[in-house]
C-alpha cells in the first residue's frame, strides 16, 4: 500500500483565496523535477541550492506561463519526510498552483494521496505514529485547548510516556524469562513481589495517562445530534438554550420550524453539530410544505450520531420513540422532557426547562457521555483518540494480570511463561500507539483523516 521509491507531489496549501499557494514534492527525483519547473535568480538550477535554503526566482511552465516565487529546498535525510523535499511557494492563484502541479506530474511525479507526506515521515522513522496522528489533530483542532494537546503529542510526549512504560515492561520480561535458566542454578534474580510492584507502577502511570487525557475526534466531522419530537415540544427552545443565543424562532404555534437548522454547539469545550428538525407529523399530511419538512426531519434523524427525543412534559406523549428507532437503529436515543416547570406528570426521562434553564447542565453532560466525548481540558492534558486510549487500557489490563501472577508465586520462574504472555500482549498494545506494531489497514484509516498535501 505504501511505497517510498517514487516522487509524490501535491498542492499543500488550503483551497480558496490566499496570498500564496504551495506545491510540495518529496522523493528521490523531487529536486530534479523541481529544476524543470523553477529557475532561481542566483543559481543555474535548484540542484546547486544547498539544504535548508530558500531561493527566489520564477516558475516557468511549458505553455509560457511565468510567475515569481520561491523554492525551499530540504535535502535527505534532514527533511520532514527524510527524503529530498522541495516546496514551491507561488502567488495565491489556484490555477497557477494547479498548472504547476500538473507540470510536475507530467515530469514523473505521482499525485500524493491523503496524508502521504506525513505517512512517509512515519515510514522513514522521522516521527512515530502518535506524532503523525497529532499532525492531523493540529490541522483539525477546533479549540485552543485541542491545539495545545495536539502539539504536545506531535512533540513526542505520548511516545515518550509509552516508551518509558515499555522499557519497564521489557526489562521485567527479561528478568522473568532469565529466571527460568537461573532457577536450575539456584540463583534468584528478583523477588516476584518486587517485580509485581514494578509492574503496578508502570500500569498506574499508563492508567493515569488514559484517565487524564482529553478526547480527540476520530473523524473530521463533528458528531451530529438531532432534536426530534412532536410539533411544539420545545425543540427550538432547547437548541437556543444550548447555543446560548436565539438562533431559531420560537412560538406557541406548532410547526414554526420547517427546515432543518444546524449549528455548532459548544458543550463546555466539547463541540457538536446540533440539528433542530421540524416536528414529526402523524396521519394525513396536509400540504407539500408539511411533507417536505417531515421528510427533511426523517433524513436528519437517519444520519444522526445521537437523537434527542424531546417530549412535552405536559402531555408525556412518547409514541414517536419507536418511529425514531426504526429510522435510525444504530443511533443512541436520549429522551429529554421539556417544560419541566409545567409538568403535572411523572415521566421517566431527563427533565429540563428551556424557560427556566433547569436540567440543561445535566443535559450537556448526558450528551457528552452518550457520544463518549470529554469537555475541554486545559491544554496540559494529552489528547488521545479512542483507539489510543483503548490500547492503553488493554495494556494496563495485561500488566495487571502479570502482576497478579507474580503475587501468587514463590519464584518468578514458576509463572514465567504466563507472565511473559501477558507482558508481550501489553507491549503489543503500546506498539500499536507508537507504530511499532501496525497494519496497512490501520495506517489507511489513520491517514485517511488527512487532507491531500499534508
C-alpha positions as CSV (number, residue, x, y, z in Angstrom):
1,X,0.0,0.0,0.0
2,X,2.8,2.4,0.9
3,X,5.9,3.0,-1.2
4,X,8.9,5.2,-0.8
5,X,10.7,4.8,-4.0
6,X,8.8,7.3,-6.2
7,X,8.3,11.0,-6.0
8,X,5.0,12.4,-4.9
9,X,3.6,15.9,-5.4
10,X,0.5,17.8,-4.2
11,X,-0.8,21.3,-3.5
12,X,-0.3,21.6,0.2
13,X,-1.9,25.0,0.8
14,X,-5.7,25.1,1.6
15,X,-8.2,25.8,-1.1
16,X,-9.6,29.3,-1.6
17,X,-8.1,32.7,-1.9
18,X,-4.8,33.4,-0.1
19,X,-1.6,35.4,-0.6
20,X,0.3,32.3,-1.6
21,X,-0.1,28.7,-2.7
22,X,2.3,25.9,-2.1
23,X,3.2,22.9,-4.3
24,X,5.2,20.3,-2.4
25,X,7.3,17.4,-3.8
26,X,9.0,14.6,-1.9
27,X,11.1,11.6,-3.2
28,X,14.3,10.7,-5.0
29,X,13.5,12.9,-8.0
30,X,12.0,15.8,-6.2
31,X,14.8,18.2,-6.8
32,X,15.3,17.1,-10.4
33,X,11.6,17.6,-11.2
34,X,11.6,21.0,-9.5
35,X,14.6,22.0,-11.5
36,X,12.5,21.8,-14.7
37,X,9.8,24.0,-13.2
38,X,11.6,26.7,-11.2
39,X,14.5,28.9,-12.2
40,X,16.3,30.6,-9.3
41,X,17.7,34.1,-9.7
42,X,21.1,33.4,-8.1
43,X,22.0,29.9,-9.4
44,X,21.9,27.9,-12.6
45,X,19.4,25.5,-11.1
46,X,17.9,24.3,-7.9
47,X,20.4,21.4,-7.9
48,X,23.0,24.0,-6.8
49,X,20.9,25.3,-3.9
50,X,22.0,23.9,-0.5
51,X,19.9,22.2,2.1
52,X,17.6,24.4,4.2
53,X,17.9,27.2,1.7
54,X,15.2,29.4,0.1
55,X,15.8,30.6,-3.5
56,X,13.9,33.4,-5.1
57,X,13.1,33.0,-8.8
58,X,10.3,32.2,-11.1
59,X,8.2,29.3,-12.2
60,X,8.4,28.6,-15.9
61,X,5.9,26.3,-17.5
62,X,6.0,24.9,-21.0
63,X,2.9,26.9,-22.1
64,X,4.8,30.1,-21.5
65,X,3.3,30.8,-18.1
66,X,5.7,32.8,-15.9
67,X,5.2,33.7,-12.2
68,X,7.5,34.9,-9.4
69,X,8.0,32.7,-6.4
70,X,10.4,31.0,-4.0
71,X,11.7,27.4,-3.7
72,X,12.5,25.9,-0.3
73,X,15.0,23.0,-0.6
74,X,15.3,20.3,2.0
75,X,17.8,17.5,1.3
76,X,17.6,14.0,2.7
77,X,17.8,12.9,5.4
78,X,17.2,16.3,7.1
79,X,13.7,16.9,5.9
80,X,10.2,16.3,7.1
81,X,10.0,13.0,5.1
82,X,13.7,12.2,5.3
83,X,13.7,12.4,1.5
84,X,14.7,15.2,-0.8
85,X,11.8,17.7,-0.5
86,X,11.0,20.9,-2.3
87,X,8.3,23.4,-1.7
88,X,7.4,25.9,-4.4
89,X,5.8,29.0,-2.9
90,X,3.8,30.8,-5.6
91,X,1.4,33.8,-5.7
92,X,-2.0,33.0,-4.4
93,X,-3.5,31.7,-7.6
94,X,-5.3,28.3,-7.6
95,X,-5.0,28.0,-11.4
96,X,-1.2,28.6,-11.2
97,X,-0.8,26.0,-8.4
98,X,-2.9,23.5,-10.4
99,X,-0.8,24.2,-13.6
100,X,2.5,23.8,-11.6
101,X,1.3,20.5,-10.1
102,X,0.2,19.3,-13.5
103,X,3.7,20.1,-14.9
104,X,5.3,18.2,-12.0
105,X,3.1,15.1,-12.7
106,X,4.0,15.3,-16.4
107,X,7.7,15.2,-15.4
108,X,7.3,12.0,-13.5
109,X,5.9,12.8,-10.1
110,X,2.8,11.0,-8.8
111,X,-0.2,12.7,-7.2
112,X,0.2,12.3,-3.4
113,X,-2.6,10.5,-1.5
114,X,-4.2,12.0,1.5
115,X,-1.7,12.3,4.3
116,X,1.1,10.7,2.3
117,X,3.8,13.2,3.2
118,X,3.2,12.6,6.9
119,X,3.0,8.8,6.2
120,X,6.4,9.0,4.6
121,X,7.7,10.8,7.7
122,X,6.4,7.9,9.8
123,X,7.6,5.1,7.5
124,X,11.1,6.6,7.3
125,X,11.3,6.9,11.1
126,X,11.2,10.6,11.2
127,X,8.2,10.6,13.6
128,X,6.3,7.8,15.4
129,X,2.7,7.0,14.7
130,X,1.3,9.0,17.7
131,X,3.1,12.2,16.4
132,X,1.8,11.5,12.9
133,X,-1.8,11.3,14.1
134,X,-1.2,14.6,16.1
135,X,-0.3,16.4,12.8
136,X,-3.9,15.8,11.6
137,X,-5.2,16.8,15.1
138,X,-3.3,20.1,14.8
139,X,-4.9,20.9,11.5
140,X,-8.4,19.9,12.7
141,X,-8.2,21.5,16.1
142,X,-11.5,23.2,17.0
143,X,-10.3,25.0,20.1
144,X,-7.1,26.4,21.7
145,X,-7.0,23.5,24.2
146,X,-7.3,20.9,21.5
147,X,-4.5,22.6,19.6
148,X,-2.2,22.6,22.6
149,X,-3.0,19.0,23.4
150,X,-2.2,18.0,19.8
151,X,1.0,20.0,19.8
152,X,2.2,18.1,22.9
153,X,1.6,14.8,21.2
154,X,3.2,16.0,18.0
155,X,6.3,16.9,20.1
156,X,6.6,13.3,21.2
157,X,5.0,13.5,24.7
158,X,2.8,10.4,24.2
159,X,5.6,8.4,22.6
160,X,8.0,9.3,25.5
161,X,5.5,8.2,28.2
162,X,4.6,5.0,26.4
163,X,8.3,4.3,25.8
164,X,9.1,4.7,29.5
165,X,6.5,2.1,30.4
166,X,7.6,-0.2,27.5
167,X,11.2,-0.1,28.8
168,X,10.0,-1.1,32.3
169,X,7.9,-4.0,30.9
170,X,10.8,-5.1,28.6
171,X,13.3,-5.2,31.5
172,X,10.8,-7.1,33.7
173,X,10.1,-9.5,30.9
174,X,13.9,-10.1,30.5
175,X,14.3,-10.8,34.3
176,X,11.3,-13.1,34.3
177,X,12.5,-15.2,31.4
178,X,16.1,-15.3,32.6
179,X,14.8,-16.6,36.0
180,X,13.9,-19.9,34.2
181,X,17.5,-20.7,33.5
182,X,18.8,-19.3,36.7
183,X,16.4,-21.4,38.8
184,X,18.3,-24.5,37.9
185,X,21.5,-22.9,39.3
186,X,19.7,-21.9,42.5
187,X,20.1,-18.2,41.6
188,X,17.3,-15.7,42.3
189,X,17.4,-12.6,40.0
190,X,14.5,-10.8,41.6
191,X,11.7,-11.5,44.1
192,X,8.3,-11.9,42.5
193,X,6.8,-9.4,44.9
194,X,9.3,-6.8,43.8
195,X,8.6,-7.4,40.1
196,X,4.9,-7.2,40.8
197,X,5.4,-3.8,42.4
198,X,7.4,-2.5,39.5
199,X,4.7,-3.6,37.1
200,X,2.0,-2.0,39.1
201,X,3.9,1.3,39.0
202,X,4.0,1.1,35.2
203,X,0.4,0.2,35.0
204,X,-0.6,3.1,37.2
205,X,1.3,5.5,35.0
206,X,-0.5,4.3,31.9
207,X,-3.8,4.3,33.7
208,X,-3.3,7.9,34.8
209,X,-2.4,8.9,31.3
210,X,-5.6,7.4,29.9
211,X,-7.8,8.9,32.6
212,X,-6.3,12.4,32.4
213,X,-6.3,12.6,28.6
214,X,-8.8,14.7,26.7
215,X,-10.7,13.1,23.7
216,X,-9.6,13.8,20.2
217,X,-12.3,13.4,17.5
218,X,-11.7,10.4,15.2
219,X,-13.4,12.0,12.2
220,X,-13.1,15.4,10.6
221,X,-16.9,16.0,11.1
222,X,-18.5,16.9,14.4
223,X,-20.9,14.4,15.9
224,X,-24.4,15.1,14.7
225,X,-27.0,15.5,17.5
226,X,-30.6,15.8,16.3
227,X,-33.5,17.2,18.3
228,X,-36.6,15.2,17.3
229,X,-40.1,15.3,18.6
230,X,-43.7,16.2,18.1
231,X,-44.6,19.8,17.0
232,X,-44.4,22.4,19.8
233,X,-42.5,20.1,22.2
234,X,-39.9,22.8,22.6
235,X,-37.0,21.6,20.4
236,X,-36.1,25.0,19.1
237,X,-36.1,26.4,22.6
238,X,-33.7,23.8,23.7
239,X,-31.5,24.4,20.7
240,X,-31.4,28.2,21.6
241,X,-30.5,27.4,25.2
242,X,-27.7,25.0,24.2
243,X,-26.3,27.6,21.8
244,X,-26.6,30.4,24.3
245,X,-28.4,32.6,21.7
246,X,-31.7,32.9,19.9
247,X,-30.9,31.1,16.7
248,X,-34.4,29.9,15.7
249,X,-37.8,31.4,16.1
250,X,-39.9,30.2,19.0
251,X,-43.7,30.3,19.0
252,X,-46.6,28.7,20.7
253,X,-47.9,28.0,17.2
254,X,-47.0,24.4,16.2
255,X,-45.0,23.9,13.1
256,X,-42.8,27.1,13.3
257,X,-39.7,25.1,12.3
258,X,-39.9,23.8,8.7
259,X,-36.3,23.3,7.5
260,X,-33.5,21.6,9.4
261,X,-31.4,24.1,11.3
262,X,-27.8,23.1,12.0
263,X,-25.4,25.0,14.3
264,X,-22.2,24.1,16.2
265,X,-22.8,23.9,19.9
266,X,-20.0,24.1,22.4
267,X,-20.8,21.9,25.4
268,X,-18.1,23.2,27.8
269,X,-15.4,22.8,25.1
270,X,-16.8,19.6,23.5
271,X,-18.3,20.7,20.2
272,X,-21.2,19.0,18.4
273,X,-23.3,19.7,15.3
274,X,-26.7,20.4,16.8
275,X,-29.7,20.0,14.4
276,X,-33.3,21.2,15.0
277,X,-35.7,19.3,12.8
278,X,-39.4,20.0,12.2
279,X,-41.9,18.3,14.4
280,X,-42.8,14.8,13.3
281,X,-46.3,14.5,11.9
282,X,-48.8,11.7,12.1
283,X,-51.8,10.8,10.0
284,X,-52.5,12.5,6.7
285,X,-50.0,15.3,5.9
286,X,-52.0,18.2,4.6
287,X,-49.7,20.0,2.2
288,X,-46.5,19.7,0.2
289,X,-44.6,22.0,2.6
290,X,-45.6,19.9,5.6
291,X,-44.5,16.7,3.7
292,X,-41.1,18.3,2.8
293,X,-40.5,19.3,6.4
294,X,-41.4,15.9,7.6
295,X,-39.1,14.2,5.1
296,X,-36.2,16.5,6.0
297,X,-36.7,15.7,9.7
298,X,-36.6,11.9,8.8
299,X,-33.4,12.4,6.8
300,X,-31.7,14.3,9.7
301,X,-32.6,11.5,12.2
302,X,-31.4,8.8,9.8
303,X,-27.9,10.4,9.8
304,X,-27.7,11.3,13.5
305,X,-25.0,10.1,15.8
306,X,-27.3,10.8,18.7
307,X,-31.0,11.5,18.8
308,X,-32.5,13.7,21.5
309,X,-36.1,12.6,21.7
310,X,-37.9,15.7,23.0
311,X,-41.2,15.2,24.9
312,X,-43.6,17.8,26.2
313,X,-43.9,17.4,30.0
314,X,-47.5,18.5,29.9
315,X,-48.6,15.5,27.7
316,X,-45.8,12.9,28.2
317,X,-46.5,11.6,24.6
318,X,-43.7,9.2,23.8
319,X,-45.4,7.5,20.8
320,X,-42.7,8.7,18.5
321,X,-40.0,6.7,20.1
322,X,-40.5,3.5,18.0
323,X,-40.5,5.5,14.8
324,X,-37.2,7.1,15.7
325,X,-35.6,3.7,16.4
326,X,-36.8,2.4,13.1
327,X,-35.5,5.4,11.2
328,X,-32.0,5.1,12.8
329,X,-31.5,1.8,14.6
330,X,-27.7,2.4,15.2
331,X,-28.0,5.8,17.0
332,X,-28.5,6.0,20.7
333,X,-31.6,7.9,21.8
334,X,-31.7,10.2,24.8
335,X,-35.2,11.1,25.9
336,X,-35.5,14.7,27.1
337,X,-38.7,16.0,28.7
338,X,-39.0,19.8,28.2
339,X,-41.3,22.2,30.1
340,X,-40.5,20.6,33.4
341,X,-41.6,23.8,35.1
342,X,-45.2,23.0,33.9
343,X,-45.1,19.2,34.4
344,X,-48.0,17.6,36.1
345,X,-47.0,14.0,35.2
346,X,-44.2,11.7,36.5
347,X,-42.1,10.8,33.4
348,X,-39.1,8.6,33.3
349,X,-36.8,11.0,31.3
350,X,-34.3,13.7,31.8
351,X,-36.4,16.7,32.9
352,X,-35.4,20.1,31.5
353,X,-36.9,23.5,31.1
354,X,-35.9,25.8,28.3
355,X,-37.8,28.5,30.1
356,X,-36.0,28.4,33.5
357,X,-32.8,26.6,32.5
358,X,-33.5,23.7,34.8
359,X,-31.6,20.5,33.8
360,X,-29.7,22.0,30.9
361,X,-26.3,21.4,32.5
362,X,-27.3,17.8,33.2
363,X,-28.3,17.5,29.5
364,X,-24.9,18.7,28.3
365,X,-23.3,16.0,30.5
366,X,-25.6,13.3,29.2
367,X,-24.9,14.3,25.6
368,X,-21.2,14.1,26.2
369,X,-21.5,10.8,27.9
370,X,-23.7,9.3,25.1
371,X,-21.1,10.4,22.5
372,X,-18.1,9.5,24.7
373,X,-16.6,12.9,24.3
374,X,-14.9,14.9,27.0
375,X,-15.1,18.6,28.0
376,X,-12.2,20.8,27.1
377,X,-9.0,20.2,29.0
378,X,-6.6,23.0,30.0
379,X,-4.2,22.0,27.2
380,X,-1.9,20.4,29.7
381,X,-3.5,17.1,29.2
382,X,-2.6,15.0,26.2
383,X,-5.3,14.4,23.5
384,X,-6.0,10.8,22.8
385,X,-8.0,9.1,20.1
386,X,-10.4,6.4,21.1
387,X,-8.1,3.8,19.6
388,X,-5.1,5.1,21.5
389,X,-7.0,5.1,24.8
390,X,-8.3,1.6,24.2
391,X,-4.7,0.4,23.6
392,X,-3.6,2.0,26.9
393,X,-6.5,0.3,28.8
394,X,-5.7,-3.1,27.2
395,X,-2.0,-2.7,28.1
396,X,-2.9,-1.8,31.7
397,X,-5.2,-4.9,32.0
398,X,-2.4,-7.2,30.6
399,X,0.2,-5.8,33.0
400,X,-2.3,-6.2,35.9
401,X,-2.7,-9.9,35.1
402,X,1.1,-10.3,35.0
403,X,1.5,-8.6,38.4
404,X,-1.3,-10.8,39.8
405,X,0.5,-14.0,38.7
406,X,3.7,-12.8,40.3
407,X,1.9,-12.1,43.6
408,X,0.9,-15.8,43.9
409,X,4.4,-17.2,43.1
410,X,7.2,-18.2,45.4
411,X,9.6,-17.9,42.5
412,X,9.4,-15.9,39.3
413,X,10.3,-19.0,37.3
414,X,7.1,-20.7,38.5
415,X,4.9,-18.3,36.4
416,X,7.5,-17.0,33.9
417,X,5.8,-18.4,30.8
418,X,2.3,-17.0,31.7
419,X,3.8,-13.6,32.8
420,X,5.7,-13.5,29.5
421,X,2.4,-13.9,27.5
422,X,0.8,-11.0,29.4
423,X,3.8,-8.7,29.1
424,X,4.2,-9.3,25.4
425,X,0.5,-8.6,25.0
426,X,0.9,-5.3,26.8
427,X,3.9,-4.4,24.7
428,X,1.9,-5.2,21.6
429,X,-0.8,-2.7,22.6
430,X,1.8,0.0,23.3
431,X,3.4,-0.8,19.9
432,X,0.1,0.0,18.2
433,X,0.3,3.5,19.6
434,X,3.9,4.2,18.5
435,X,3.5,2.3,15.2
436,X,6.0,-0.4,16.0
437,X,3.1,-2.9,15.7
438,X,0.8,-1.7,12.9
439,X,-1.0,-3.0,9.8
440,X,-1.6,-1.4,6.4
441,X,-5.3,-1.3,7.1
442,X,-4.8,0.7,10.3
443,X,-2.4,3.1,8.5
444,X,-5.0,3.6,5.8
445,X,-7.7,4.5,8.3
446,X,-5.4,6.9,10.2
447,X,-4.0,8.8,7.2
448,X,-7.4,9.0,5.5
449,X,-8.1,11.7,8.1
450,X,-5.5,13.9,6.5
451,X,-6.1,16.2,3.6
452,X,-4.0,15.8,0.4
453,X,-0.7,17.7,0.6
454,X,-0.1,17.0,4.3
